[in-house]
Amino acid sequence: MLLKEIIDSIETIKVVGTTEEQDIHVLSQDSRDANLENSLYIAVSGTQTNGHKFIDSAIEKGALAVVCEQLPDRLLEQVTYIQVKDSRVSLSIIADVFYRHPSKKLKVIAVTGTNGKTTVVHYLAQTLKNLGQKPLLLSTAGDYFDGQPIVVHRHAPSSVEIIELQKTLRQYVDGGATHVCLEATSQALDQERLLGIDIDMAIFTNLGQDHLDYHTTIDNYAYSKKRLFNSLKSSAIAISNADDPKGFWMIEDSPAETIRLYGTGECDYWFSITRADLNGMEIECNNTLLKAPVIGSFNAYNVVSVYASLIELGYEKTEIIKQLEILRGVPGRMESVHNHKSVLALVDYAHSPDALKSVLETLATIPHKRILTVIGCGGDRDKTKRAPMARIAQQLSDSVIYTSDNPRTEAIQQIFDDMKNGVDNNRENYTFVESREEAIKNIVHTAHEGDIILVAGKGHEDYQIIGETKLHFDDREILNQYLNEN
């Protein structure tokens, strides 16, 4: 694509060099990318590093043009420099133009919230596929097209950068995709990564404490999610959880003309749970009976949000009901591990206080002798949730082992010290074990018939980050190993 065609889409402060004959083959915001020949490099100031420092490196690897907020002191004659006010905003617009506006060819459903995002997008994608569509699913628990796993490059497990996102959308639009169901994380919204995405429906699940290492305050965190609804087009649909304290606030300024609320009180999609057991639940929603093979009251909210979304998209009620009855579980979300010890062993991604509380309260409703929990807290992340998570685990479990999660570069003893602030020392139902594998092994060896084992915090993740090294580690594999050893 010609550089002039790309640059005409953004507001510029100054352009040095020619834009007429420059043919751009590649976009990049990372000078470490292998292929920068004939590229446009966009220098973005990130949370970890400043892309302006690597302009020369990108040029050495073949960049023909550079978008930046500050022009370098040394300008090369063969390179075009485009100065802009905000590189990140410009990047979002440029990526959309370069990949020929792929989201306009899709029904885009974006889900935000502290808990439930992954489950909702998975349930939506499953149901849409069964309704005859070809959905693209982009989630932290795996990326799929038409029900089959795909590879999407992520700099971090929860992060698809805007170039990769637009490139992926274009690839699967060309492959016949009809919908995209994606998680709209608070960081992605805060960093304008969805700015160039034409969103048709936005769903809010709930708001709890998480990611305060990045957002610093709960208000900042909440507002980052509200950005999704504030930026909707008038033809979009906004759906929000009326039972959450932020549910009404989230959508009150939205330009969307269609706004729907779901919850247990009087609202557009009111519901109540009429039956719940290990085989699933029955939910009455607007005098309609929904059946789903899921457990936990929190999952009732997820199912109803999916039902409401599909109704609003125009699908037949009877067909939606039929598909909800065959929902499959989401990797690492209340995922059971088969065993011969006659215990219910579960792995769950719960890594915030609210999520952990919801899971443990759900398990308490299941007939059991004891609830045995393994939980850790990640290093180099929100420290303020460590004590609350430790407190919740101890209060709602008969026995708990505190252990490592992804300690990263933080000392495990510091993480443990923060968690200890939430522990009641007068109770003797806890211990600290540094090795996560050893913690899982220990909990399994103390389990008896009728107990419930919960290993929480990592869910679908198949790695552990210790220092700066990413090691293979899967809670499900470790649980299976010790539960079924001879």
N, C-alpha and C positions, 0 to 999 in steps of 0.2 A: 504494500500500500504506500502511496506517495506521502512523504512527510507533510506536505502542505494540507492534504486531506485530513490528516490526523490533527494537526495543530489548529486548523480552522475551527475545531470543536471546543477549544478551551480558551479561557481568557489569559492573555499573555501581558507581561510587563515590558519585555524587551526580547527581540530576536536578533541574534548575531550569527550571520551566515545565511546560506541559501536554503529554502524549503521547496524550491520548484522541482528539482530533478532527483532529490534524494528518495530512493526506494527502500522502505523499511521492511525487512523480512521477519524481525524478531523484536518483541518487547522484553525488557528486563528491569527489575528493581534490585537485582543482586549481582554484583560484579563477579561473584564466584561462579555464576552460571557457565556451563561448558561452552555454549554456543552464543557468542555475542557478535558474530560477523554480520555486518549490515543491520545493526540493531539500533533501537531507540532506548537509551538508558534513562530511567527516571530516578533521580536522587531523592530518597525519602528519609526524613528524620524519624527513626524508630525508637522504641523503648530501650533497646540494647545498644544500638549503634546509629551513626549518622551516615546515610548513603552519600552525602556530599564528599566525604573523605575518600571515596573510591571512584570518583569520576575519572581520574587519570588511568586507573586500572581497567575500567570498562572500555575506555578509548583504545588502550593498548591491545585489548582483545577484539577490537573490531567495531566498536560503537561508532555510528555515523553522526548521531545527534544526542543531545543531553537535555533533559528537562530538569530544572533546578530552581531553588528559591534564591540562592546567592550565586552569582556568576563567579567562576574561578578567577584567580589573579592572572593566570596564564591561559590565554585563549588560542587554540590551534586553528589555523586557517582552513584546514580540511574538515573541521567539525562544526556542526550547527548547534548553537546554545540557545535554549528557550527558557527565559526566566519567567516564573509564575509566582503568584502569591502563596499558593498552597500545593505542594507537590503531590500530597496524598489525594486530594480532591481531583487534581488533574489526572493522576494515574487511573482513578476509577472511570473517568470519562473517556480517557484514551483507550483503555482496555475494551470498553464497550464498543467504541467506534472501530477499533482494529479488528475485532472478531465479529463485526457486522451485526451488532445488537441481537445476540442469540436469545436473550430472555424474552424478547417480544414475540418469539415463536413458540413460547411455552406458557403453560399455566404455572406460575411460580407461587409456591406456598412456603412461607417463612415462619418458623416457630421459635419464639423466645421465651425465656423464663429460667429460673434457677434449676428447677427439677422438672423432669418430664419431657424435655425437648426431644431427646433421642427416641423415647418410646413413641411419642406422637408421630414423628416423621416416619418411623418404621411402620407403625400401624396404618398410616395414611398411604404409604407406598404399597404395602401389601394389598390393601383394599382396592386401591386404584388399579393395580395390575389385575386383580380378580374381576374388576368391573370392565376389563377390556382395554385399559390404557397401557401406555409404555412409560412408566415413571422412572426418572432419575432420582436416586436417593443419595444425599450427601450428609453423612452424620459421623459423629465421633466413634460410633460403634461399627463403622464399616460403610463403604460406598458401594452402591449397586445400581445397575441399569436393567430394567425389565426382570428384576428378581435375581440377577446374576452378579457376583462380586466383580468390581472393577478396581483399577489402580489409579488413585488420584494423589498427586504429589502434595504432601503437607509438610510445612516447616516445623509444625508442632501438631500433636494429636488432634487438637481442637481447631486448627487453623488452616484454612485454604486461602492463600493470598489471592488478591483480586485478579491478577493475570492468569493464574492457574484456574480460577473459578470461571472466568469468561471463556478461556480456552476449552475447558471441560464442557461447558454449556454448548459451545459451538460444535464440538465433536459429536455430542449425543443428539443435538437437534438434527444434525446431518444424518445421524443414525436412526432417526425416527422417534425420538423422545417426544412425549406429549405434555408431561408435567415434570416439575422438579420440586422435591420436598427437601428443604434444607434447614439446618439449625442456624439460627441467627444468634451468635454468641454476643455477649456484652462487649468484648474486645473488638470483634468484627464491626459492630455497629459504631462503637466509639471511634474506630480508625477509618470510618467511611468506606469499608470494603464492600458494602452492598449499595453504594451510591449509584452505580451504573446498572443496577438490576431492576427490571420492571416487575414489581411485586404485585400479584393479583389478590393474595390473601395473607393476612398476618394473624398469628394466634399467640396469645399470652397465656402461659400455664400458671405461674406463681412467682413470688419473689421471696427469697430467703437470704441468709448471709453467705456470701462466697466472693472470691476474687477481690477482696479488699486490699490485697497487696498491690493490685493494679489500680483500682478505682479510688482507694484511700477512704472513701466514706460510702455508707449505704445509699445516700441520696444520689451520689454520682453514679453508682452502680444501677440504681433504678432508672435514672434519666437516660443512661445509655440504651436501655431496653425501650424506653418510651420513644426514642429516636425512630424506631421502626414504624411506629404508628403515626408519628407526626409527619413522616415523609411519604405516606401512602398517597396514591392518586385518588381522585374522587370516585372512580369506578371500582376501586378495590373493596375488599370485604375485611373488616376487622372483627375478630372474635376474642373475647376476654373472659377470664375467670372472675365471676362476680363475688365469689366467696373470699378471694384474696383481698387484703386491705388496699392493695394498689390496683385492683382490677378496674375500677371505674376511672381512676386517675390516668391509667395507662392509655385509655382511648378517648378521653374527654376533648382533646384538641385535635383529634385525627381528622384530616380532610375526607376520609372515607365516608361515603354516603350510607353504606350498609354496615351497621354496627350491631353485633349480636353478643349477648352475655349468656354464660352457662353457669349453673351452680345449684345449690340445694335450696335456695330461697326462690322468691318470685322473680323470674327472669325469662328470657326468650327460650332457653332450653333448661328447664328445671328438672332435677332428677333426685331419686332416692334409691338406695340399694335395698332390694327386697330379699335377696339371698346371696350369701357369700360362704364358700368353703374351698377346700383344696382343689376342687374340680373347676372352679370359676365363680362367676357371679351373675346375678340377674339384676338389671337396673331398669327402673321405670322412668322414662324420660318423656315428658309431655303426653302422658297416658299411653305411651308405646313401650312395650317390653323389649329390652335389649339383653341379649345373652352373650357373654364373652368368656373364653377360657383363661381368665387372668385373675390374680389375687391381689388384695390390698385396696383399701378405700381410695388411695391416691391414684390407682389405676382406673377407678371409676371415672375420675375427672378426665383422664387421658382418653378413655373410650368415648365419653360424651363429647369431648372436643372434636374428636374425629367424626362422630356421627353428625354433629352440627355443621362441621366444615363441608361434608359431602352433601348434606341436604342443601346448603347454601350454594354449592356448585351445581345443583340441579339434578342430582342422581335420585333414582326412585327409592323411596323409603324401604320397600320390601327387599330390594336388592342389597341395600346397605346392611340391613339387619342380618340377612343371610351370610354376608361376608364377615361381619363381626363375630359370628359364631365359630369361625375357623381361624381366628387370629393366631399367629405363632409368636412365641416369646422372642424378646430382643436379647441379643448376646450380652451377657454380663448384667442383665437386669432381672433380679430374682431368678437367676438361672440355677436349676437344680443339678446336682452331681449324683448320678446313680451309684448305689452302694449296697452291700450285703449286710451292713451293720444295723439296719432298720432305724436309721436316723434320717431326718430331713436335712440335707446339706445344701446350702445355697451360697452363691456368689452374687454380690450386688455392688454396683458402682457408687453407692451412697458415699459421698465425700463432703457433704455439708451437714450442719447440725439438723436442719429440717428434714433432709432426705433420710438421714440415719434414724431419726425419731419416727418417721413414717413407716420405715421398713420394720423396725423393732416393735412398734405398736401393732402392726399387721401380724407379725409372727406370734404376738401374745394372744391373738384371737384363735390361733390354730391349736388344737389339742396337742399337748406336749408335756414332758416332764421338766426339762430345763432348756433354757436358751443360752448357748455358748457362743461368744462373739470374739472375732479377731478384727482389730481395727488399728489403723495407723493414720498419720497425717503427713502430707508431703512437705519436703523441705523447700526453702526459698519461695514459699508461697504464703498466703494469708495466715498469719500467726494467731489472729484473734479468734479463729474458730476452733483452735486446738483444745482449749479447756472445755468449752461447751460440748464438743464431740466426745471427749473423754467422760464427762459427767453423764451425758445421755446414755452412752454405752454401758456404764456401770449401773445406772439406775434401772435400765430396762433389760438387763441381762442377769442371769444367775451367776455366770462366770465370764470374765472378759480378759483377753490377753492383748495388751497394747504392744504394737510392734512397728517396724519400719513400713513406709509406703514407698514413695520415691524420695529418698532423703536429699538427692542431688548434691549440692556442695555444702549443705548445712550439716553440722555435727548432729548425730542422732541423739546424743545426750541433751542437746539444747531443745530439740523437738520434744523429747520425753519430759524435760523440765516444764515446758509450757503445758503439756497435757496434764501433768501432775497437779497443776493449779485447779483442775476440775474434778480431781479424784477425792472421794471421801475416805480418808485413812482409817476411819473407824470400822469400815467394812473390809472383810478379808476375801473378797470375791474377785480380786484382780492380781495381775502380775505384768511385768514388763519383760519382753524378750526381743532382743535387737534383730535377730535373724527372722525374716518373715516366714521362711520355710520351716524353721524350727517352731515358730509360733503355731503354724497350721498343724504340724505334726503333733505338737503337744495337745492342742484342742481335740484332735481326732482321738488320741489315745485316752483322753478323759471322758469321751462321749459314751453313752449307754443307749440301749434301745429306747426309743421314744423321745430322745433329745432332738433339739434343732441346733444345727451349726450354721452360723452366719460368718462368712469372710467378706468384709466390706471394704470399700474404698477404691478398688482398682477395676473390678468388674471385667469387662472385655479385654482390658490391656494385657498384652503378652510380653511385657518387658518391665524391668525395674531400672531406674536411673540412680546410680550410686556414683557420687562425684560427678564427673562429666561423661561417664561410661554408661551406655545403654545395654543392659544384659537381658537375655531371654528369661522371662519369668511369667508364668501364667497360673493364677490362683486355682483355676479349674483343674489344670494338670496336676498340681501339687496335692490338692484335695483328693482327686481321684487316686493318685498314687498311694496315699496313706490310708484312705478309706477301704481300698480293695487289695491291700497287701496281704500276702499269705500269712 
